[in-house]
Amino acid sequence: MTGPLPLPYTDDIDTGGFWQAAADGRLVVGVCLSCESVLHLPKAYCHVCGSWETGWREVSPTGTLYTWTVVRQQLHPAFPAPSTMVLVDLDDAPGTRLLGSIAGTPELRAGMPMRARFDEAVPGVRLVQWEPADAPASA
């Protein structure tokens, strides 16, 4: 049984820039424009220097697999089991990790190269997912 995907709030003040970039097939991270710290989770102020001058920086849609877990019990109609939840450390922003889901139970190993995939959930909204970098590119 599958159902409609839960969708992000694409106009959220803190995360809207991430979703706007994803809709264009780009990956961005929140940054402080004063001290250049990565702000993850994105927020309107810098937790390092206290500045309210924040923005977005495009990063490579690549990373390394930090960890994963296999979900064998379907918890939501939109997410059939089995699936694998992955946590990927971004190459261009070390220590910044993004979550994704891969259908099934692929062969994975910690530290393996990953690449982002931008899946269209509904027109104008793309979700950032991850796949092994050596896998054939998804359509």
Buried (B, 14 or more C-beta within 10 A) or exposed (E): EEEEBEEBEBEEEBBBBBBBBBBEEBBBBBBBBBEEBBBBEBBEEBEEEEBEEBEBBEBEBBBBBBEBEBBEEBEEEEBBBEBBBBBBBBBBBEEBBBEBBBEEBEEBEEEBEBBBBBBEBEEEBBBBBBBBBEEEEEE
